[in-house]
Amino acid sequence: MTAVQVKTKMKMKIKKGDTVIVISGSDRGKMGQVLKVLPAESRLVVEGVNQAKKHRRATPMSAGGIETISQSIHVSNVAHIDPKTSKPTRIGYQTSGDGTKIRVAKKSGEAIDK
């Protein structure tokens, strides 16, 4: 019997462009901006975190060599940075006066979405 993996689109509170800090793993303590969000795998690509060397062959369009690329990291290994205190925080939701749903930092209550 084979196991079939069902990929469901998970709601993620961290979005592209957010500033996050790595809270576990070999890159613990590093901060960076989210470059890409992969909700099907619950992973993020963060600038300057979880980097690997990739050997590229030379082509007529580009020179070959060794490139450094950022690989994905699981969303549970990062925490959002509070815009007010610059410390790790959780994210909650509130409805604003005009009825729109915005993300807020749990520690300071500061709005993340402007």
ChimeraX commands (.cxc) that place a marker at each C-alpha (Angstrom):
marker #1 position 0.00,0.00,0.00 radius 0.5
marker #1 position 1.38,3.40,-0.92 radius 0.5
marker #1 position 0.77,6.56,1.00 radius 0.5
marker #1 position -0.66,9.41,-1.04 radius 0.5
marker #1 position 0.29,12.89,0.06 radius 0.5
marker #1 position -2.47,15.42,-0.26 radius 0.5
marker #1 position -1.19,18.97,-0.57 radius 0.5
marker #1 position -3.64,21.49,0.77 radius 0.5
marker #1 position -3.17,25.22,0.57 radius 0.5
marker #1 position -2.48,26.31,4.14 radius 0.5
marker #1 position -3.28,29.81,5.40 radius 0.5
marker #1 position 0.00,31.46,6.36 radius 0.5
marker #1 position 0.26,34.61,8.45 radius 0.5
marker #1 position 3.68,35.55,7.06 radius 0.5
marker #1 position 3.70,37.19,3.63 radius 0.5
marker #1 position 6.27,38.17,1.02 radius 0.5
marker #1 position 8.22,41.27,2.10 radius 0.5
marker #1 position 7.84,40.68,5.85 radius 0.5
marker #1 position 10.91,40.80,8.09 radius 0.5
marker #1 position 11.43,37.60,10.06 radius 0.5
marker #1 position 14.00,36.10,12.44 radius 0.5
marker #1 position 15.05,32.44,12.47 radius 0.5
marker #1 position 14.25,30.91,15.87 radius 0.5
marker #1 position 15.64,27.38,15.37 radius 0.5
marker #1 position 18.18,25.57,13.26 radius 0.5
marker #1 position 21.73,26.29,12.18 radius 0.5
marker #1 position 20.84,29.85,11.11 radius 0.5
marker #1 position 19.23,30.78,14.46 radius 0.5
marker #1 position 19.29,34.52,15.16 radius 0.5
marker #1 position 19.60,35.62,11.53 radius 0.5
marker #1 position 17.12,38.19,10.28 radius 0.5
marker #1 position 15.97,38.63,6.72 radius 0.5
marker #1 position 13.18,39.58,4.39 radius 0.5
marker #1 position 10.80,36.96,2.97 radius 0.5
marker #1 position 11.48,36.58,-0.76 radius 0.5
marker #1 position 8.99,33.83,-1.58 radius 0.5
marker #1 position 6.12,32.04,0.19 radius 0.5
marker #1 position 5.32,28.40,-0.60 radius 0.5
marker #1 position 1.98,27.71,1.15 radius 0.5
marker #1 position 1.53,24.19,-0.26 radius 0.5
marker #1 position 4.70,23.05,1.52 radius 0.5
marker #1 position 4.42,25.48,4.49 radius 0.5
marker #1 position 7.83,26.91,3.64 radius 0.5
marker #1 position 9.45,30.31,3.05 radius 0.5
marker #1 position 12.52,31.55,1.21 radius 0.5
marker #1 position 14.25,34.13,3.40 radius 0.5
marker #1 position 17.04,36.40,2.17 radius 0.5
marker #1 position 20.46,35.32,3.51 radius 0.5
marker #1 position 19.15,32.26,5.38 radius 0.5
marker #1 position 19.71,28.54,4.64 radius 0.5
marker #1 position 22.14,29.21,1.81 radius 0.5
marker #1 position 23.73,26.56,-0.39 radius 0.5
marker #1 position 26.36,26.55,-3.14 radius 0.5
marker #1 position 25.15,25.68,-6.64 radius 0.5
marker #1 position 27.62,24.83,-9.42 radius 0.5
marker #1 position 26.51,26.26,-12.77 radius 0.5
marker #1 position 27.78,25.16,-16.16 radius 0.5
marker #1 position 28.89,27.89,-18.56 radius 0.5
marker #1 position 26.44,28.65,-21.38 radius 0.5
marker #1 position 26.73,30.99,-24.36 radius 0.5
marker #1 position 24.52,33.46,-22.46 radius 0.5
marker #1 position 26.27,33.38,-19.07 radius 0.5
marker #1 position 29.55,32.42,-17.45 radius 0.5
marker #1 position 29.71,29.35,-15.25 radius 0.5
marker #1 position 30.82,29.26,-11.65 radius 0.5
marker #1 position 29.63,28.70,-8.12 radius 0.5
marker #1 position 26.52,30.61,-7.04 radius 0.5
marker #1 position 25.09,30.99,-3.55 radius 0.5
marker #1 position 21.33,30.46,-3.43 radius 0.5
marker #1 position 18.82,30.74,-0.59 radius 0.5
marker #1 position 16.84,27.56,0.03 radius 0.5
marker #1 position 13.44,27.31,1.70 radius 0.5
marker #1 position 12.93,27.04,5.45 radius 0.5
marker #1 position 9.85,25.76,7.28 radius 0.5
marker #1 position 7.47,28.44,8.51 radius 0.5
marker #1 position 7.58,27.05,12.07 radius 0.5
marker #1 position 11.29,27.93,12.30 radius 0.5
marker #1 position 10.76,31.68,11.87 radius 0.5
marker #1 position 9.04,34.42,13.86 radius 0.5
marker #1 position 7.77,37.76,12.62 radius 0.5
marker #1 position 9.57,40.90,13.80 radius 0.5
marker #1 position 7.44,43.40,15.73 radius 0.5
marker #1 position 7.53,46.75,13.87 radius 0.5
marker #1 position 7.50,48.71,17.15 radius 0.5
marker #1 position 10.01,46.82,19.34 radius 0.5
marker #1 position 12.03,44.89,16.70 radius 0.5
marker #1 position 11.62,41.67,18.70 radius 0.5
marker #1 position 9.98,38.37,17.67 radius 0.5
marker #1 position 6.20,38.29,18.00 radius 0.5
marker #1 position 3.17,36.32,16.94 radius 0.5
marker #1 position 0.62,37.63,14.49 radius 0.5
marker #1 position -3.10,38.12,15.06 radius 0.5
marker #1 position -5.94,39.62,13.09 radius 0.5
marker #1 position -8.22,42.58,13.82 radius 0.5
marker #1 position -10.86,44.37,11.84 radius 0.5
marker #1 position -10.23,48.05,11.31 radius 0.5
marker #1 position -12.81,50.83,11.45 radius 0.5
marker #1 position -13.70,50.50,7.77 radius 0.5
marker #1 position -14.22,46.72,8.08 radius 0.5
marker #1 position -10.98,45.48,6.53 radius 0.5
marker #1 position -9.04,42.67,8.17 radius 0.5
marker #1 position -5.46,43.63,9.12 radius 0.5
marker #1 position -2.56,41.77,10.69 radius 0.5
marker #1 position -1.36,43.01,14.09 radius 0.5
marker #1 position 1.61,42.14,16.31 radius 0.5
marker #1 position 0.46,40.33,19.48 radius 0.5
marker #1 position 3.09,41.91,21.77 radius 0.5
marker #1 position 2.66,45.58,20.91 radius 0.5
marker #1 position -0.69,45.64,19.12 radius 0.5
marker #1 position 0.96,47.54,16.24 radius 0.5
marker #1 position -0.56,47.07,12.80 radius 0.5
marker #1 position 1.69,45.17,10.37 radius 0.5
marker #1 position -0.36,45.91,7.25 radius 0.5
marker #1 position -0.50,49.62,6.54 radius 0.5
marker link #1:1,2 radius 0.2
marker link #1:2,3 radius 0.2
marker link #1:3,4 radius 0.2
marker link #1:4,5 radius 0.2
marker link #1:5,6 radius 0.2
marker link #1:6,7 radius 0.2
marker link #1:7,8 radius 0.2
marker link #1:8,9 radius 0.2
marker link #1:9,10 radius 0.2
marker link #1:10,11 radius 0.2
marker link #1:11,12 radius 0.2
marker link #1:12,13 radius 0.2
marker link #1:13,14 radius 0.2
marker link #1:14,15 radius 0.2
marker link #1:15,16 radius 0.2
marker link #1:16,17 radius 0.2
marker link #1:17,18 radius 0.2
marker link #1:18,19 radius 0.2
marker link #1:19,20 radius 0.2
marker link #1:20,21 radius 0.2
marker link #1:21,22 radius 0.2
marker link #1:22,23 radius 0.2
marker link #1:23,24 radius 0.2
marker link #1:24,25 radius 0.2
marker link #1:25,26 radius 0.2
marker link #1:26,27 radius 0.2
marker link #1:27,28 radius 0.2
marker link #1:28,29 radius 0.2
marker link #1:29,30 radius 0.2
marker link #1:30,31 radius 0.2
marker link #1:31,32 radius 0.2
marker link #1:32,33 radius 0.2
marker link #1:33,34 radius 0.2
marker link #1:34,35 radius 0.2
marker link #1:35,36 radius 0.2
marker link #1:36,37 radius 0.2
marker link #1:37,38 radius 0.2
marker link #1:38,39 radius 0.2
marker link #1:39,40 radius 0.2
marker link #1:40,41 radius 0.2
marker link #1:41,42 radius 0.2
marker link #1:42,43 radius 0.2
marker link #1:43,44 radius 0.2
marker link #1:44,45 radius 0.2
marker link #1:45,46 radius 0.2
marker link #1:46,47 radius 0.2
marker link #1:47,48 radius 0.2
marker link #1:48,49 radius 0.2
marker link #1:49,50 radius 0.2
marker link #1:50,51 radius 0.2
marker link #1:51,52 radius 0.2
marker link #1:52,53 radius 0.2
marker link #1:53,54 radius 0.2
marker link #1:54,55 radius 0.2
marker link #1:55,56 radius 0.2
marker link #1:56,57 radius 0.2
marker link #1:57,58 radius 0.2
marker link #1:58,59 radius 0.2
marker link #1:59,60 radius 0.2
marker link #1:60,61 radius 0.2
marker link #1:61,62 radius 0.2
marker link #1:62,63 radius 0.2
marker link #1:63,64 radius 0.2
marker link #1:64,65 radius 0.2
marker link #1:65,66 radius 0.2
marker link #1:66,67 radius 0.2
marker link #1:67,68 radius 0.2
marker link #1:68,69 radius 0.2
marker link #1:69,70 radius 0.2
marker link #1:70,71 radius 0.2
marker link #1:71,72 radius 0.2
marker link #1:72,73 radius 0.2
marker link #1:73,74 radius 0.2
marker link #1:74,75 radius 0.2
marker link #1:75,76 radius 0.2
marker link #1:76,77 radius 0.2
marker link #1:77,78 radius 0.2
marker link #1:78,79 radius 0.2
marker link #1:79,80 radius 0.2
marker link #1:80,81 radius 0.2
marker link #1:81,82 radius 0.2
marker link #1:82,83 radius 0.2
marker link #1:83,84 radius 0.2
marker link #1:84,85 radius 0.2
marker link #1:85,86 radius 0.2
marker link #1:86,87 radius 0.2
marker link #1:87,88 radius 0.2
marker link #1:88,89 radius 0.2
marker link #1:89,90 radius 0.2
marker link #1:90,91 radius 0.2
marker link #1:91,92 radius 0.2
marker link #1:92,93 radius 0.2
marker link #1:93,94 radius 0.2
marker link #1:94,95 radius 0.2
marker link #1:95,96 radius 0.2
marker link #1:96,97 radius 0.2
marker link #1:97,98 radius 0.2
marker link #1:98,99 radius 0.2
marker link #1:99,100 radius 0.2
marker link #1:100,101 radius 0.2
marker link #1:101,102 radius 0.2
marker link #1:102,103 radius 0.2
marker link #1:103,104 radius 0.2
marker link #1:104,105 radius 0.2
marker link #1:105,106 radius 0.2
marker link #1:106,107 radius 0.2
marker link #1:107,108 radius 0.2
marker link #1:108,109 radius 0.2
marker link #1:109,110 radius 0.2
marker link #1:110,111 radius 0.2
marker link #1:111,112 radius 0.2
marker link #1:112,113 radius 0.2
marker link #1:113,114 radius 0.2
view
